């Protein structure tokens, strides 16, 4: 028995010496696992001065102080980007921007801008433009979701539809009242109707909640330097009315934010975080960052989304954008799409610049593909261009490119005819 114990002891000693010998002979220790994953914030720091590279839509290389050379693959579609830049190239206004986003993912497809006749994509990320009547989108969504209104609800107002005086906020006035539906008041951008909704039906706290939920007054996670859309707190009923109808020069937003806000009502009520980078790869091809769609859940019901789309469509068929979209039935591409949007026009705080918006969408009912778009033009003394027409042209080109790509992919999948 003692011999067996002695033998086991010798075997254990031999095993220990073998392990010690392998280390002494230069066997490498377990490698230290380096953190290689980049988050969106880290990528944003890398992209701070790379906007011009990213908008070319082609992979490019940057140097990271610790990870070495990295390859960045942007989400930008080169054909859409080129067409957006062509539409802006001859623009004679002070500034302009065109943004195209994949509505159900937040994926940025085109980001073009011009500043005094020079290409400046950063215009699409700046939140220095008054939101104007685009804020009616927030008020309409809150009213449909919280007040049990629908597009056919009849509402009254006094005075002219595009002014806002204190007497127009009163629920009862001595002046003759006119009756319009919610759909018509949205399509024609009726200020008194939306001011009254904000003051008497929704209230300041609820309206501010919806505004923040729809992207105002908070930093949206993004790989590019995107400004925060400003949302001043109203201090009295008149300021609340101004905010609710968009007749407020200090409520601002960026063109990208406008496109994302419209997207909410195309994808079932979810606010999608934007992303402009598909992936970041290391020198060995390892994926360090992967762009993907992210949302914090549904903000409004599907019924509200359907009603909002009805309001958006009324804008292009019978409202403030009808002239720009009146011939879409003759267009081979646009006639098959569901189209909608919202316009907005307001002078800036110093009254020298006139900001004109169109934020809308196109949706292919056959494939479900939806693109959100925003066109912003900042006029000086003369209006040289129309953002509504610009958006229509861009939607046509974007879907032409999308459909051609889908057709090519389908043909490649089909078996050859032998």
C-alpha positions in Angstrom: 0.0 0.0 0.0 2.9 2.3 0.9 4.5 1.6 -2.5 1.3 2.7 -4.4 1.2 5.9 -2.5 4.8 6.5 -3.3 4.2 5.8 -7.0 1.3 8.3 -7.1 3.5 10.9 -5.4 6.2 10.5 -8.0 3.7 10.8 -10.8 2.3 14.1 -9.4 5.9 15.4 -9.1 6.6 14.5 -12.7 3.5 16.2 -14.0 4.4 19.4 -12.0 7.9 19.4 -13.5 6.5 18.9 -17.0 4.3 22.0 -16.7 7.2 24.0 -15.2 9.5 22.9 -18.1 7.0 23.9 -20.8 6.9 27.4 -19.3 10.7 27.6 -19.1 11.1 26.5 -22.7 9.2 29.6 -23.8 5.6 28.5 -24.1 3.6 31.8 -24.5 1.3 32.8 -21.6 -2.4 33.2 -22.2 -2.8 36.4 -24.3 -4.5 39.5 -22.8 -7.8 40.0 -24.4 -7.9 43.5 -25.8 -11.2 45.4 -25.9 -12.0 45.9 -29.6 -15.7 46.8 -29.6 -16.6 50.4 -30.4 -19.9 51.9 -29.4 -21.8 54.6 -31.3 -20.3 57.3 -29.1 -16.8 56.2 -29.8 -17.5 56.1 -33.5 -19.0 59.6 -33.3 -15.7 60.8 -31.9 -13.9 59.3 -34.9 -16.3 60.7 -37.4 -16.3 64.3 -36.0 -14.3 65.7 -39.0 -15.0 62.9 -41.5 -18.4 64.1 -42.8 -17.1 64.8 -46.4 -15.6 61.3 -46.5 -18.7 59.6 -45.3 -21.1 61.3 -47.7 -19.1 59.9 -50.7 -20.7 56.6 -49.8 -17.5 54.5 -50.2 -15.5 52.7 -47.6 -12.6 54.8 -46.3 -9.7 54.4 -43.8 -9.0 56.3 -40.6 -6.4 55.8 -37.9 -7.3 55.0 -34.4 -4.6 55.8 -31.7 -4.9 52.3 -30.2 -6.6 50.1 -32.7 -4.6 51.2 -35.7 -6.1 51.6 -39.2 -9.8 51.1 -39.3 -12.1 50.8 -42.4 -15.4 52.6 -42.2 -18.3 51.5 -44.4 -21.0 54.2 -44.6 -24.7 53.7 -45.2 -24.9 56.5 -47.8 -26.1 55.3 -51.2 -23.7 56.8 -53.7 -26.3 57.2 -56.4 -28.8 58.9 -54.2 -26.2 61.1 -52.7 -25.0 62.1 -56.2 -28.6 62.9 -57.3 -29.2 65.0 -54.2 -26.1 67.0 -54.8 -27.1 67.6 -58.4 -30.5 68.9 -57.3 -28.7 71.4 -55.0 -25.8 72.3 -57.3 -27.6 75.1 -59.1 -29.4 76.4 -56.0 -29.1 80.2 -55.5 -30.7 80.4 -52.1 -28.7 81.1 -48.9 -28.7 77.5 -47.7 -30.5 74.3 -48.6 -30.5 70.6 -47.5 -31.8 67.3 -48.7 -32.0 64.2 -46.5 -33.2 60.7 -47.3 -33.7 58.1 -44.6 -34.9 54.5 -44.7 -38.1 54.9 -42.7 -38.3 51.6 -40.9 -34.6 51.5 -39.8 -33.3 55.0 -39.5 -30.5 54.2 -42.0 -29.2 57.4 -43.6 -29.2 57.1 -47.4 -28.4 60.7 -48.6 -27.2 63.8 -46.8 -26.6 66.8 -49.0 -26.4 70.5 -48.3 -25.3 73.8 -49.8 -24.3 77.0 -48.1 -23.9 80.0 -50.4 -23.4 77.9 -53.5 -20.8 75.6 -51.8 -21.5 72.0 -50.9 -22.0 71.7 -47.2 -23.7 68.5 -46.0 -23.6 69.7 -42.4 -26.6 71.9 -43.2 -28.7 68.8 -42.9 -27.5 68.2 -39.3 -27.8 71.8 -38.0 -30.9 72.6 -35.8 -30.9 76.4 -36.5 -34.1 76.5 -38.6 -37.4 77.3 -37.0 -39.5 74.1 -37.1 -42.5 76.3 -38.2 -45.6 74.3 -39.1 -43.7 71.0 -39.0 -44.5 71.2 -35.3 -48.1 70.6 -36.2 -47.0 67.0 -36.6 -46.4 66.8 -32.9 -49.7 68.5 -32.0 -51.7 66.3 -34.4 -50.1 63.1 -33.1 -50.9 64.1 -29.5 -54.5 65.1 -30.4 -55.2 61.9 -32.2 -53.6 59.7 -29.5 -54.9 61.5 -26.4 -58.0 63.4 -27.3 -59.8 60.8 -29.4 -60.0 62.9 -32.5 -59.9 61.6 -36.0 -59.1 63.2 -39.4 -62.8 63.8 -40.0 -63.4 65.6 -36.7 -65.0 69.1 -37.3 -63.2 72.0 -35.6 -63.9 75.7 -35.5 -61.7 78.8 -35.8 -62.1 82.6 -36.2 -60.1 85.0 -38.3 -57.7 84.0 -41.0 -56.1 80.5 -41.0 -52.5 81.6 -41.3 -52.4 84.2 -38.5 -52.4 83.9 -34.8 -53.8 86.6 -32.5 -54.9 86.3 -28.9 -58.6 86.4 -29.7 -58.1 83.4 -32.0 -57.1 81.3 -29.0 -60.5 81.7 -27.3 -62.9 78.9 -27.6 -65.8 81.4 -28.1 -65.4 84.7 -29.8 -67.9 87.3 -31.1 -66.5 86.8 -34.6 -68.0 84.5 -37.2 -66.5 81.0 -36.8 -65.7 78.7 -39.7 -65.8 74.9 -39.5 -63.1 72.6 -41.0 -62.0 69.1 -40.5 -58.8 68.1 -38.7 -57.5 66.7 -42.0 -58.2 69.9 -43.9 -56.7 72.1 -41.2 -53.5 70.0 -41.2 -53.3 70.0 -45.0 -53.7 73.7 -45.2 -51.7 74.4 -42.0 -54.4 76.2 -40.0 -52.7 78.1 -37.2 -55.8 78.9 -35.0 -57.1 75.3 -35.0 -53.8 73.9 -33.8 -53.2 76.6 -31.3 -56.6 75.9 -29.8 -55.9 72.2 -29.7 -52.7 72.8 -27.8 -54.2 75.2 -25.3 -57.7 73.7 -24.7 -57.4 70.0 -25.6 -53.8 68.8 -25.1 -52.1 71.1 -22.5 -48.5 72.2 -22.1 -47.2 69.2 -20.2 -48.6 66.6 -22.6 -47.5 68.6 -25.7 -44.0 68.9 -24.3 -43.9 65.2 -23.6 -44.8 64.3 -27.1 -42.3 66.8 -28.5 -39.5 65.2 -26.6 -40.7 61.7 -27.5 -40.5 62.8 -31.1 -36.9 64.0 -30.9 -37.0 67.5 -29.6 -34.9 68.8 -26.7 -32.6 65.7 -26.5 -29.5 64.4 -28.1 -30.2 61.7 -30.6 -27.5 59.0 -30.6 -25.7 59.3 -34.0 -22.3 58.7 -35.5 -22.2 62.3 -36.8 -22.4 65.7 -35.0 -26.2 66.2 -35.0 -27.5 69.3 -33.3 -30.2 69.1 -30.6 -33.5 70.5 -31.7 -34.5 73.3 -29.4 -37.8 73.3 -27.5 -38.4 76.4 -25.3 -40.8 76.0 -22.4 -44.0 78.1 -23.0 -44.8 80.4 -20.1 -48.4 81.3 -20.9 -51.3 80.2 -23.0 -50.4 82.4 -26.0 -46.8 80.9 -26.1 -48.3 77.4 -25.8 -50.6 78.3 -28.8 -47.6 79.5 -30.8 -45.7 76.4 -30.0 -48.6 74.1 -30.9 -49.2 75.6 -34.3 -45.5 76.2 -35.1 -45.8 80.0 -35.1 -42.7 80.2 -32.9 -39.3 81.3 -34.1 -37.2 79.7 -31.3 -38.5 76.1 -31.7 -35.9 74.7 -34.0 -35.0 71.4 -35.7 -32.6 69.9 -38.2 -33.6 68.4 -41.6 -32.5 64.9 -40.4 -34.6 65.2 -37.3 -37.6 66.2 -39.5 -37.2 63.1 -41.7 -37.0 60.9 -38.6 -40.1 62.4 -37.1 -42.1 61.7 -40.2 -40.8 58.1 -40.2 -42.4 57.4 -36.9 -45.9 57.2 -38.5 -44.7 55.0 -41.4 -43.1 52.3 -39.3 -45.9 51.7 -36.7 -45.2 54.4 -34.2 -41.5 53.8 -33.4 -38.9 56.5 -33.3 -35.8 55.0 -34.9 -32.3 56.2 -33.9 -30.5 57.3 -37.0 -27.2 55.6 -38.1 -24.8 56.5 -40.9 -22.2 53.8 -40.5 -22.8 50.2 -41.6 -19.6 48.8 -40.0 -16.1 49.6 -38.8 -13.5 46.9 -39.4 -10.0 46.5 -38.0 -6.8 45.8 -40.0 -7.5 42.1 -39.8 -11.1 42.4 -41.0 -12.6 41.9 -37.6 -15.9 43.9 -37.1 -15.5 46.5 -34.3 -18.8 48.3 -34.8 -22.0 47.3 -36.6 -24.6 49.9 -37.3 -28.1 48.7 -36.7 -31.7 50.0 -36.3 -32.6 50.8 -32.7 -35.8 52.0 -31.1 -37.1 52.4 -27.6 -40.6 51.1 -28.4 -43.9 52.4 -29.8 -44.8 56.0 -29.1 -48.3 56.0 -30.6 -50.8 53.4 -31.7 -51.2 51.9 -35.1 -54.5 53.7 -35.4 -52.9 57.0 -34.8 -50.2 56.2 -37.4 -53.0 55.4 -39.9 -54.7 58.7 -39.2 -51.4 60.7 -39.4 -50.8 59.2 -42.8 -54.2 60.3 -43.9 -53.3 63.9 -42.8 -49.9 63.7 -44.6 -51.6 62.4 -47.8 -54.1 65.3 -47.6 -51.3 67.8 -47.7 -50.0 66.6 -51.1 -53.4 66.0 -52.6 -55.4 69.0 -51.5 -53.2 71.1 -49.2 -50.1 73.3 -49.2 -48.1 70.8 -51.3 -50.7 70.0 -53.9 -49.2 72.0 -56.7 -45.8 70.3 -56.4 -47.4 66.9 -56.5 -50.3 67.4 -58.8 -48.9 65.5 -61.7 -47.6 62.4 -59.9 -50.3 60.3 -61.5 -48.5 60.7 -64.8 -45.2 59.6 -63.5 -44.2 56.0 -64.0 -42.5 55.7 -60.6 -44.4 58.1 -58.3 -47.9 57.0 -59.4 -47.4 53.7 -57.7 -46.3 55.1 -54.4 -48.2 56.3 -51.3 -47.0 59.9 -50.8 -47.5 62.3 -48.0 -45.8 65.1 -46.1 -46.0 68.4 -44.2 -44.9 71.9 -45.2 -43.7 74.8 -43.1 -42.7 78.4 -43.7 -41.5 80.9 -41.2 -39.0 83.8 -41.0 -36.1 83.5 -38.5 -35.6 85.6 -35.4 -33.9 88.4 -37.3 -36.5 88.4 -40.1 -33.8 88.4 -42.8 -34.1 84.7 -43.7 -37.2 82.8 -44.7 -37.1 79.1 -43.9 -39.2 76.8 -46.0 -39.7 73.1 -45.3 -41.1 69.9 -46.8 -40.8 66.7 -44.7 -42.6 63.7 -46.1 -42.3 60.1 -47.4 -42.9 57.7 -50.2 -44.0 54.1 -49.6 -44.3 51.3 -52.1 -47.4 49.4 -51.2 -46.2 46.3 -53.1 -42.9 45.9 -51.3 -43.5 47.9 -48.1 -40.4 49.9 -48.8 -40.7 53.4 -47.3 -38.3 56.3 -47.6 -38.6 59.5 -45.5 -37.3 62.8 -46.9 -36.8 66.3 -45.8 -36.0 69.3 -48.0 -35.1 72.7 -46.4 -34.5 75.9 -48.3 -33.4 79.1 -46.6 -34.3 82.1 -48.8 -32.9 85.6 -48.7 -34.8 88.4 -50.4 -35.8 86.2 -53.3 -37.2 82.6 -53.4 -35.1 80.8 -56.0 -36.3 77.2 -55.3 -39.2 75.2 -54.0 -38.5 72.5 -51.3 -41.7 70.7 -52.2 -40.7 70.2 -55.8 -37.2 69.3 -54.8 -38.5 66.6 -52.4 -40.8 65.2 -55.1 -37.8 64.9 -57.6 -35.6 63.3 -54.9 -38.3 60.8 -54.0 -38.7 59.8 -57.7 -34.9 59.3 -58.1 -34.6 57.4 -54.8 -37.3 54.9 -55.7 -35.9 54.6 -59.2 -32.6 53.6 -57.7 -34.2 51.3 -55.1 -36.4 49.6 -57.7 -33.5 49.1 -60.1 -31.4 47.6 -57.4 -34.2 45.2 -56.4 -34.7 44.2 -60.0 -31.0 43.4 -60.5 -31.0 41.4 -57.3 -34.0 39.4 -58.4 -32.5 38.7 -61.8 -29.3 37.5 -60.1 -31.3 35.0 -58.0 -33.3 33.7 -60.9 -32.0 30.5 -62.6 -30.5 30.9 -66.1 -32.6 29.9 -69.0 -30.7 27.2 -70.8 
